[in-house]
């Protein structure tokens, strides 16, 4: 789960969804600066205490500008060293040009993390940041810096985020389904040969 350490320019509260998942309920129309709506920027300092490969969610409600920017610092309290970070977004699209995603350990060179864009069934867009060397993998109690801009595409936005300790992209559900459909005929053929 993601636990909020501190926040700036964000109005909302932590809660849980219908499945008991931790969510951040954000109402962008509550943001004000000198009596006027503030820039749509979501700045958070978080701690991730879940098992690597588990998931945490932001659910964002309310009126949103066209290009919200998320800036996060996530503390690794999971007990495992992170070698990647994944972001999936429902009802939104990740910007690949203006403020393209940047992920790196705090105080380390961002070029040691490679961004790989993915399309997930059930999610409109996303990316994975994979550690590619140097000394910037994220050990327990170290911090990971994450920055990305996204555009809403209609409906409440859900941003799912999680680290793993594998250093390789996680197979998407469509990949697993395709692999299973290829292996199934071979399994049936082997079963028929054994039963003769």
C-alpha positions in Angstrom: 0.0 0.0 0.0 1.0 3.6 -0.5 0.9 5.8 2.7 0.9 9.6 2.4 3.8 11.2 4.1 3.2 14.8 3.0 1.5 16.7 0.2 1.5 20.0 -1.5 -1.0 21.7 -3.8 -3.4 18.8 -3.4 -6.8 18.7 -1.8 -8.3 15.3 -0.8 -7.9 12.4 1.5 -6.9 8.8 1.7 -9.6 6.2 1.8 -10.3 2.6 0.5 -12.3 1.5 -2.5 -14.9 -1.3 -2.6 -12.2 -3.9 -2.7 -10.4 -2.5 0.3 -7.6 -1.1 -1.8 -6.0 2.2 -0.6 -7.0 5.1 -2.8 -6.4 8.8 -2.8 -9.6 10.8 -3.3 -8.5 13.9 -5.1 -10.9 16.8 -6.1 -8.8 19.1 -8.3 -11.5 21.8 -8.2 -10.7 22.2 -4.5 -7.2 23.5 -5.2 -6.8 27.2 -4.7 -4.0 29.7 -4.8 -4.7 33.2 -3.7 -8.4 32.6 -4.2 -7.9 31.2 -7.7 -7.7 27.7 -9.0 -4.1 26.5 -8.8 -2.1 24.7 -11.5 -3.1 21.1 -11.8 -0.1 19.6 -10.1 -0.1 16.7 -7.7 2.9 16.7 -5.5 3.2 13.8 -3.0 5.7 12.2 -0.6 4.7 8.6 -0.2 5.9 5.4 1.5 5.3 2.1 -0.1 5.0 -0.7 2.4 3.4 -3.4 0.3 5.0 -6.5 -1.2 6.9 -5.7 -4.4 4.5 -6.6 -7.3 1.5 -5.7 -5.2 -0.6 -2.7 -6.2 -1.6 0.7 -4.9 -4.1 3.1 -6.4 -4.8 6.8 -6.8 -8.4 7.5 -7.7 -8.9 11.0 -8.9 -12.3 12.6 -8.9 -13.6 16.1 -9.8 -13.0 18.6 -12.6 -9.5 18.2 -14.1 -7.4 20.3 -16.4 -6.1 18.8 -19.6 -2.5 18.1 -18.5 -2.2 17.3 -14.8 1.4 16.7 -13.6 2.2 14.2 -10.9 5.5 14.6 -8.9 6.1 11.9 -6.3 8.8 10.8 -3.9 8.2 7.3 -2.8 10.1 5.8 0.2 10.8 2.1 -0.1 9.6 0.5 3.1 8.8 -2.9 1.5 11.9 -4.7 2.7 13.1 -5.6 -0.9 15.3 -3.7 -3.3 13.4 -2.2 -6.2 14.6 -2.5 -9.8 11.5 -1.2 -11.6 8.4 0.9 -11.1 5.1 0.5 -13.0 2.3 3.0 -13.6 -1.0 2.1 -15.3 -3.8 4.7 -15.9 -7.5 4.2 -16.5 -9.4 6.9 -18.3 -6.2 8.8 -19.0 -3.1 8.9 -21.3 0.5 9.3 -20.3 2.3 12.2 -22.0 5.3 10.9 -24.0 6.5 14.3 -25.2 5.8 17.2 -22.8 7.1 16.2 -19.4 7.7 12.6 -20.5 8.1 10.3 -17.5 11.3 10.5 -15.5 12.0 7.9 -12.8 15.2 7.6 -10.7 16.5 7.1 -7.2 16.7 10.4 -5.3 20.2 11.7 -5.6 21.1 9.4 -8.4 21.5 9.8 -12.2 18.1 9.4 -14.0 19.8 7.9 -17.0 20.1 4.7 -15.0 16.4 4.1 -15.4 14.8 3.3 -18.8 11.2 4.1 -19.6 9.2 1.5 -21.5 5.6 2.4 -22.6 3.0 -0.3 -22.3 -0.7 -0.8 -23.2 -2.6 -2.9 -20.7 -6.0 -4.5 -21.3 -8.5 -2.7 -19.1 -6.2 0.3 -18.8 -5.8 3.0 -21.4 -2.1 3.6 -21.0 1.0 3.2 -18.8 4.7 2.9 -18.5 7.3 0.9 -16.7 10.6 2.3 -15.5 13.4 -0.3 -15.3 16.7 0.1 -13.5 19.5 -0.6 -16.1 22.7 -0.3 -14.0 24.9 1.9 -11.9 24.1 2.3 -8.2 20.5 3.6 -8.5 18.5 0.5 -7.6 16.3 1.5 -4.6 17.1 -0.4 -1.4 14.9 -0.3 1.8 14.6 3.2 3.2 15.8 4.8 0.0 13.6 7.1 -2.1 12.4 6.9 -5.7 11.5 10.1 -7.6 8.7 9.7 -10.1 7.4 12.4 -12.4 4.8 12.1 -15.3 2.1 14.2 -17.0 -1.2 12.7 -18.1 -4.3 13.8 -19.9 -7.8 12.6 -18.8 -9.8 10.8 -21.5 -13.2 10.7 -19.7 -14.5 9.3 -16.4 -12.8 9.1 -13.0 -9.1 8.5 -13.4 -7.4 5.6 -11.6 -3.7 5.4 -11.4 -2.3 2.1 -10.4 1.4 2.0 -9.2 3.7 -0.7 -8.0 7.4 -1.7 -7.8 8.9 -5.1 -8.3 12.3 -6.5 -7.5 12.8 -8.4 -10.7 14.3 -5.7 -13.0 12.2 -7.0 -16.0 8.8 -6.0 -17.4 5.9 -7.9 -16.0 4.0 -9.9 -18.6 0.7 -8.2 -19.4 -2.6 -10.2 -19.2 -2.9 -10.3 -23.0 0.6 -11.9 -23.2 -0.2 -14.5 -20.7 -3.5 -15.3 -22.5 -1.7 -15.6 -25.9 0.9 -17.9 -24.4 -1.8 -20.1 -22.8 -3.7 -20.3 -26.1 -0.5 -21.6 -27.8 0.3 -24.1 -25.1 -3.3 -25.5 -24.7 -3.3 -27.4 -28.0 0.1 -29.0 -27.2 -1.2 -30.0 -23.8 -4.4 -31.6 -25.3 -2.2 -33.4 -27.9 0.1 -34.8 -25.2 -2.9 -35.9 -23.1 -4.5 -37.7 -26.2 -1.2 -39.5 -26.9 -0.9 -40.7 -23.2 -4.5 -41.9 -23.1 -4.2 -44.1 -26.3 
